[in-house]
Each structure stands twice: as structure tokens, then as C-alpha cells.
Amino acid sequence: MQVFHLKRKGITNKVRPKAYEGVFPGYSLESKAYRVLNKYTNVIEESLDLAFDETPPPKSKPLVDDDVIEQEAIDLVPLPSEQNITGTKWVYRNKLDEDGKVVSNKARLVAQGYNQQEGIDYDETFALVARLESIRILLAYACAKSLKLYQMDVKSDFLNGVINEEHENDLVIVQIYVDDIVFGSTNESLSIEFSKLMHAEFEMSMIGELKLFLGLQIKHLEDGTFINQRKYIHDMLKKFGMENSKPMATNIKLTLEREGDSSNSTKYRGMIGSLLYLTASRPDIMYSVCLCARFQENPKVSHVEAVKRIFRYLKGTMHLGLWYPKFTGVDIMCFADSDHGGSLIDRKSTSGVCAFVGVCLTPWFSKKQTSVALSTTEAKYVAMGRACAQVLWMKQTFIDYGIISSEIPISCDNKSAIDLSKNQILHSRT
């Protein structure tokens, strides 16, 4: 709906307009005010001084989605018998940069998938996304080879074209996460050629050099790349009312409480979900967050207090992140470790695995083991097995980069577990 935003303050010239034209997207969630998109500044503002233009629009022909027709992504077919129709909903959001400024306004038509049941309405789902580990590996590889990475935004998610381009001596690397594309090349001219090719083949917009991707703030410096989520932490603290909390250190030991006071499980899961996404650049909180995530079914007050301790710790460490120096090589080194019976509930152990590309920390995780280890050797051996699976995935990933690794070392601080992994006969005993 078209609206006019009345400017009651700051008018010093009679020639200047007293109102600005805008668009009314909805109501404010934090105050009793309207939200209006200023067409001149391209910024959403909140105000009570609005005048609505209720003049009915002129009659015209039905709207036609030219983009969909051009790409021939949708075919209208009759409804199959005994099938339900899934509703749709328009989702509007503003895409912001690392400084919080509006870059673009996006509108998406999404299906209400929560009305469907697996096995009845669908059999499997698929989304074209890249693992966050692969994004970090790409950043580490770019630092090692001094590549410049770029980012493109897809206007429409229907990518059904075919691109046939080959280059013999150079490499073009592309990572796709739904409608965001990161790419780079060993030859700068190929990056420019790829962006022109994608813009001609699909509806895409060139954002420029990679600076903000999936909440990761990426700063390219002369001697390396720094990755953190400072803006995400600030928004997360504000969302859960912890922006004015005092910083503190954290040391968590939790157990299952049956007699304690229960807490709001929905809010607790939201806090855990936000923290889990933050671990994309903060391995220092991985163990604590995963420990708190074990109590999402029936969280108690003590569990919420432990999560708030993590928030307060993040309040004082918003500047921390990952540092990827340049020209450090692409050799892979993996480390595996585990405690023994660390869980106070079922005495299961927790495995911890991390890997480096050169000196750049790329993948890491902390996971509770599925069975009770009878000894420290067995717990460490299970952790080494998880590390081996991670290394095999990284080895396959580097084949796409043209790098073939014959042997990748896995380090562990338990000699018995190392000897057990080398002895194929004793595998059946653990």
C-alpha cells in the first residue's frame, strides 16, 4: 500500500517536501508504530505520522511472472487424484550488509511445508546447500593460493540451464548455498568471465568481493583473512534481552534434574539454535553449546542459567574469530581426542575432532558417543574413527580443487588407541 511519511522534524527549508513517498510493509513488532519503506533512502523507518493513499489502482491485465516464463521452470498441470494442495506464503525481508545497511529488499514465495507429512505427501527433500566446513576450506584455500573470492545473489532459485565451459590450465571454484554463490579462480579474468556468463544465463546480481556470507563477516587483509560473527552476536544478545549483560568466564557442568523447576522449552531451543549457528566461527564454545543442547526436551532453570553464562561470555569476546594467514600451504592435519565417561547422566564419552588446512582451522565438532566406552583406549579409538571419516570427506573435497592427498596424519594422545587402529586383528574386540 502506498503511504506518505510526514516529516514533522528537521524541516528548515520551505521548498523541501514535508512528506516522503513510501511503501507500507506492516506494523512494528517492538512499538505501537507503523513501518514504512522510504523510497528515497531505501531504509525502513518506524513512525506514527503516516498518510495512507487509499485510491484504488486502475484496472489492468492480470500480472504475469515473466521470469518464470523465460526460464520455463513451472508447468501448470491438473491436480492428481487423492492429493492435497500445499498452500504458499510470501516472505519479505531486508538483506543487510555487515554495517546493518539495507542492500536489497527480497520477496520469496515459499510453500507451507509444515502442512505436509513425510511418507504421505513426499518421500524425500533436497536443498542445494554447501556445508559450512566446505566454505571455510574454500577460504583457507583462497588464502593459501592468494585468490580473490566474489559473491553473487540469485534473483530466482530456478537454475535449470546448462553451462558448457572448459579451461585447461586454470581452476574456477564455485560454492552454492541456496541462492547465494561464492566463486573464485586462479585466473582473475576467468572470475570476470564467469560472472558475465552467469548473469547472461540466469537472473543474477553481482554483489562484489566476498565480505558477508551466511552471517560470517569476512575481512580480507594484506597478510590473511579474519572471520568472525560480531554482528550476529550483537543481534542474538539483543533478541534474547542480554545486550546489557556483564561479561564473564564460563565453566559448565550440567546434569539431568528431575525435581527442578522447568523452563520455557521453546525459548531454550531458540537460544540453543542461535548458539549452534554461532559455532561456525567460534570453536571455543562448541563443547559448552553441545552440552547444553542435550537438555532441550525438558530444560530446567539451571540449564537456562548455564546458557545465559555462555551469552555473557560472548558479550566480552565478540572480537574473537578465525585467522587464516596467507601462503601457508594446503596440507591436511587432523587431531582427535575424547574424555572417558564425561557425561554425568549415562557415563558416555564425548569425542572432539578438529582439522587444519595448513595452519587454518577448518572443520571441528564435539559429539557424544553412542555407546559407553569401557576404557580410555576405547573412547579415544571411537574418536579416531570419527576423525577418519572427517579426513576422508576432506580428501574427497580437495580432489575437486585438483589436489590429491595420499596420506593424511591423524594425531591422538593415547598410544594404546593408536596401536589398536594399526592392528587389524584386534578390531573386533572394541
C-alpha positions in Angstrom: 0.0 0.0 0.0 1.3 3.5 -0.9 1.8 5.8 2.0 3.3 9.3 2.7 5.7 9.7 5.6 5.1 13.2 7.3 8.4 14.8 8.4 7.5 16.9 11.4 11.1 17.5 12.5 14.2 18.6 10.7 12.4 20.8 8.1 14.4 24.0 7.7 13.5 25.0 4.2 10.0 25.8 2.9 10.9 24.5 -0.5 11.7 21.0 0.7 8.8 18.5 0.8 7.0 17.9 4.1 6.3 14.3 3.3 8.1 11.5 1.5 6.5 8.7 -0.5 7.0 5.2 0.8 5.6 1.7 1.0 3.7 0.2 4.0 5.1 -3.3 4.7 3.4 -3.8 8.1 3.4 -2.9 11.8 6.3 -2.6 14.2 7.0 -5.6 16.4 8.6 -3.5 19.2 6.4 -0.4 19.5 2.9 0.9 18.6 4.0 2.4 15.3 3.9 1.8 11.5 6.8 0.5 9.4 7.4 2.4 6.2 10.0 1.9 3.5 11.3 5.3 2.4 11.7 5.2 -1.4 14.4 7.9 -1.3 16.7 6.4 1.3 15.7 2.7 0.8 15.5 2.3 4.6 12.7 1.0 6.7 11.6 3.5 9.3 9.1 3.4 12.2 6.7 6.3 12.7 3.1 7.2 13.6 3.0 10.1 11.2 1.7 8.4 8.1 -0.9 9.3 5.5 -2.4 6.4 3.5 -3.3 6.7 -0.2 -6.5 4.6 -0.4 -7.2 5.5 -4.0 -8.0 2.2 -5.8 -5.4 1.3 -8.5 -6.5 1.4 -12.2 -7.8 -1.8 -13.7 -5.2 -3.7 -15.7 -4.5 -7.1 -17.1 -3.5 -9.9 -14.7 0.1 -9.9 -13.7 2.4 -12.3 -15.4 5.6 -13.6 -13.9 8.0 -13.0 -16.9 11.0 -14.5 -15.1 9.3 -17.9 -14.5 8.1 -18.0 -18.1 11.5 -17.2 -19.5 13.2 -19.9 -17.6 10.3 -22.4 -18.1 10.6 -23.5 -14.5 7.0 -24.2 -13.8 4.4 -26.2 -15.8 0.7 -26.0 -14.9 -0.7 -29.5 -14.6 -4.1 -30.8 -13.3 -4.3 -31.8 -9.7 -3.6 -35.5 -9.2 -6.3 -37.5 -7.6 -6.2 -38.0 -3.9 -3.6 -35.3 -3.4 -3.8 -32.2 -1.2 -2.8 -28.8 -2.3 0.1 -27.2 -0.3 -0.5 -23.5 0.4 2.0 -20.8 -0.2 3.1 -17.6 1.6 5.0 -14.5 0.7 8.0 -13.8 2.9 9.5 -10.4 2.9 12.9 -9.4 4.3 15.6 -6.9 4.0 19.1 -8.1 3.2 21.7 -6.2 5.2 25.4 -5.7 4.9 27.9 -6.1 7.8 27.2 -2.5 8.9 23.4 -3.1 9.1 22.6 -1.1 6.0 19.9 -2.3 3.6 21.5 -3.8 0.5 18.3 -5.1 -1.2 14.7 -6.0 -0.5 13.7 -9.6 -1.1 10.4 -11.3 -1.6 10.0 -15.0 -1.7 7.1 -17.3 -2.4 7.5 -20.3 -0.1 5.5 -23.5 0.4 3.9 -24.1 3.8 5.8 -27.4 4.2 4.6 -27.8 7.8 1.3 -29.0 6.4 2.9 -32.0 4.8 3.7 -35.3 6.3 6.7 -37.4 5.3 5.7 -40.6 3.6 2.3 -39.3 2.7 2.9 -36.0 0.8 6.6 -36.5 0.0 9.3 -39.1 0.1 12.5 -37.1 0.3 13.7 -33.5 0.3 16.6 -31.8 -1.3 18.3 -28.4 -1.0 21.3 -27.2 -2.8 23.5 -26.1 0.1 27.2 -26.3 0.8 28.5 -27.4 4.2 29.9 -24.7 6.3 33.1 -26.7 6.5 33.4 -26.5 2.8 33.0 -22.7 2.9 35.9 -22.5 5.5 38.0 -24.9 3.4 37.4 -22.6 0.4 38.5 -19.6 2.4 41.6 -21.4 3.6 42.5 -22.5 0.1 42.0 -18.9 -1.2 44.4 -17.6 1.4 47.0 -20.3 0.6 46.8 -19.5 -3.1 46.1 -15.8 -2.7 42.8 -16.0 -4.6 40.1 -13.3 -4.7 36.6 -14.5 -3.9 33.4 -12.9 -5.1 29.7 -13.3 -4.2 26.6 -13.3 -6.4 23.0 -13.3 -5.5 20.4 -15.3 -7.5 17.2 -13.4 -8.3 15.3 -16.6 -9.0 16.1 -20.0 -7.5 15.1 -21.9 -10.6 18.6 -22.7 -12.1 17.8 -25.2 -14.9 20.2 -24.1 -17.6 23.3 -25.8 -18.8 26.7 -24.2 -18.9 29.4 -25.8 -21.0 32.8 -24.0 -20.4 36.2 -25.7 -20.0 39.6 -24.3 -19.2 42.7 -26.4 -19.3 45.3 -24.8 -17.0 43.2 -22.7 -14.6 40.6 -23.5 -11.9 37.2 -21.9 -11.2 35.8 -22.8 -7.8 32.1 -22.3 -7.0 30.2 -22.8 -3.7 26.4 -22.6 -3.7 24.2 -22.1 -0.7 20.5 -22.0 -1.9 20.6 -18.6 -3.7 24.0 -17.3 -2.6 27.0 -18.1 -4.7 30.7 -17.7 -3.8 33.3 -18.2 -6.5 36.9 -17.5 -7.3 39.5 -18.5 -9.8 43.3 -18.9 -10.2 42.9 -16.5 -13.1 41.3 -13.2 -12.3 39.9 -12.8 -15.9 38.1 -16.1 -15.5 36.2 -14.8 -12.5 35.0 -11.8 -14.5 34.1 -14.1 -17.4 32.2 -16.4 -15.1 30.2 -13.6 -13.6 29.2 -12.3 -17.0 28.3 -15.8 -18.1 26.1 -16.4 -15.1 24.4 -13.0 -15.4 23.6 -13.7 -19.1 22.3 -17.3 -18.5 20.4 -16.6 -15.2 18.9 -13.7 -13.3 21.8 -12.8 -11.0 23.2 -9.7 -9.4 26.9 -9.3 -8.7 27.5 -8.2 -5.1 31.3 -7.9 -5.3 34.1 -9.1 -3.2 33.1 -11.6 -0.5 32.6 -9.7 2.8 29.4 -11.1 4.4 28.2 -14.7 3.8 25.6 -16.6 5.9 26.3 -14.3 8.9 30.1 -14.7 8.6 31.9 -11.3 8.4 34.9 -11.8 6.3 37.7 -9.2 6.3 40.5 -9.6 3.7 43.8 -8.1 4.9 47.2 -8.0 3.3 48.6 -10.9 5.3 45.4 -13.0 5.7 41.7 -13.2 6.3 39.8 -12.7 9.5 36.4 -14.4 10.0 34.0 -13.6 12.9 30.3 -13.1 13.7 30.3 -9.9 15.7 27.1 -8.6 14.2 25.4 -11.9 14.6 26.4 -12.0 18.3 25.1 -8.5 18.8 21.8 -9.3 17.2 21.5 -12.5 19.2 22.1 -10.8 22.5 19.5 -8.2 21.6 17.0 -10.8 20.6 17.2 -12.6 24.0 17.5 -9.5 26.1 21.1 -10.0 27.0 22.7 -7.0 25.3 23.3 -5.2 28.7 24.6 -8.2 30.5 28.1 -8.2 32.1 30.9 -10.3 30.6 32.1 -13.4 32.4 34.0 -16.6 32.0 32.2 -19.9 31.8 32.8 -23.4 33.2 29.8 -25.6 32.7 29.0 -29.0 34.4 25.4 -30.0 33.9 23.3 -33.0 34.9 19.7 -34.1 34.4 17.3 -32.6 37.0 14.0 -34.4 37.7 12.9 -32.3 40.6 14.0 -28.8 39.4 11.7 -26.1 38.1 11.0 -26.4 34.4 11.7 -23.5 32.0 10.2 -22.4 28.6 11.4 -25.1 26.2 10.6 -23.1 23.1 12.8 -20.2 24.2 15.5 -22.5 25.3 15.6 -24.3 21.9 15.7 -20.9 20.2 18.8 -19.9 22.3 20.5 -23.2 21.6 19.8 -23.0 17.8 21.3 -19.5 17.7 24.4 -20.6 19.6 24.8 -23.7 17.4 24.9 -21.4 14.3 27.5 -19.2 16.1 29.9 -22.2 16.3 30.5 -21.7 12.6 33.3 -19.3 13.6 33.7 -19.9 17.4 35.1 -23.4 18.2 35.8 -22.2 21.7 32.1 -22.6 22.6 31.4 -25.8 20.7 31.6 -28.2 23.7 29.6 -26.0 26.0 26.8 -25.4 23.5 26.6 -29.1 22.6 26.5 -29.9 26.3 23.5 -27.6 26.8 21.8 -28.9 23.7 21.3 -32.3 25.4 18.6 -30.9 27.7 16.3 -29.4 25.1 13.5 -31.8 25.8 12.8 -30.7 29.3 15.1 -27.8 30.3 15.3 -26.7 33.9 16.2 -23.3 35.3 19.8 -24.4 35.9 20.1 -25.2 32.2 18.8 -21.8 31.2 21.3 -20.2 33.6 24.1 -22.1 32.0 23.1 -20.9 28.6 23.0 -17.3 29.8 26.5 -17.8 31.1 27.6 -18.6 27.6 25.8 -15.4 26.4 27.6 -13.4 29.0 30.9 -15.0 27.9 30.2 -14.0 24.3 29.4 -10.4 25.4 33.0 -10.0 26.4 34.6 -11.9 23.5 32.7 -10.5 20.5 36.0 -9.7 18.8 37.2 -13.3 18.6 37.2 -15.2 15.4 39.2 -17.3 12.9 42.5 -16.1 11.4 43.6 -17.5 8.1 47.1 -16.3 7.2 48.3 -16.3 3.5 50.7 -18.7 1.8 50.6 -21.4 4.5 50.1 -24.4 2.2 47.2 -26.9 1.9 48.5 -29.9 3.8 45.8 -31.5 6.0 46.4 -32.4 9.6 43.7 -33.8 11.9 43.5 -34.2 15.7 41.2 -36.4 17.7 40.5 -36.6 21.5 37.9 -37.8 23.9 37.1 -37.8 27.6 36.1 -41.0 29.4 32.6 -41.2 30.9 32.3 -37.4 31.0 28.5 -37.4 30.9 27.0 -37.3 34.4 23.8 -38.9 33.1 24.8 -42.1 31.3 28.6 -42.0 31.6 29.1 -41.8 27.8 32.2 -40.2 26.4 32.4 -37.1 24.2 34.5 -37.1 21.0 36.3 -34.0 19.8 37.8 -33.6 16.3 39.4 -30.7 14.5 41.4 -30.5 11.3 43.8 -27.9 9.8 44.4 -26.9 6.2 48.0 -25.6 6.5 47.6 -23.6 9.7 43.9 -22.7 9.1 41.4 -24.4 11.4 38.5 -25.5 9.1 36.3 -28.3 10.5 35.7 -29.1 14.1 33.0 -30.8 16.1 32.1 -32.2 19.5 29.8 -35.2 19.6 28.6 -37.5 22.3 29.4 -41.2 21.6 26.6 -43.6 21.1 27.8 -46.3 23.4 29.5 -46.5 26.8 33.3 -46.9 26.5 34.8 -49.5 28.8 38.2 -47.8 28.9 40.0 -44.7 27.8 41.6 -46.6 24.9 38.1 -47.4 23.6 36.9 -43.9 23.9 39.9 -42.5 22.1 39.6 -45.2 19.4 36.0 -44.2 18.7 37.1 -40.5 18.4 39.8 -41.5 15.9 37.1 -43.3 13.9 35.1 -40.1 13.6 38.3 -38.2 12.7 39.0 -40.7 9.9 35.5 -40.1 8.5 36.1 -36.4 8.5 39.5 -36.8 6.8 38.0 -39.0 4.1 35.4 -36.3 3.3 38.1 -33.6 3.2 40.3 -35.7 0.9 37.4 -36.1 -1.5 36.7 -32.4 -1.3 40.3 -31.5 -2.2 40.1 -33.7 -5.3 37.7 -31.0 -6.7 40.4 -28.5 -6.1 42.9 -30.6 -8.1 44.8 -31.7 -5.0 45.3 -35.4 -4.3 46.5 -36.3 -0.8 47.9 -39.7 -0.5 48.4 -39.8 3.3 46.8 -37.6 5.9 48.0 -37.9 9.5 45.6 -38.2 12.5 47.1 -37.3 15.9 45.9 -38.8 19.1 47.5 -38.7 22.6 46.8 -42.3 23.5 49.3 -44.9 22.4 47.1 -47.8 23.0 44.4 -46.4 20.7 47.0 -45.7 18.0 48.3 -49.3 18.2 44.7 -50.6 18.2 43.9 -48.7 15.0 47.0 -50.2 13.3 46.2 -53.8 14.3 43.5 -55.1 12.1 43.2 -58.4 14.1 42.1 -56.6 17.3 39.4 -54.5 15.7 36.7 -57.0 16.6 37.4 -56.5 20.3 36.2 -53.0 20.5 
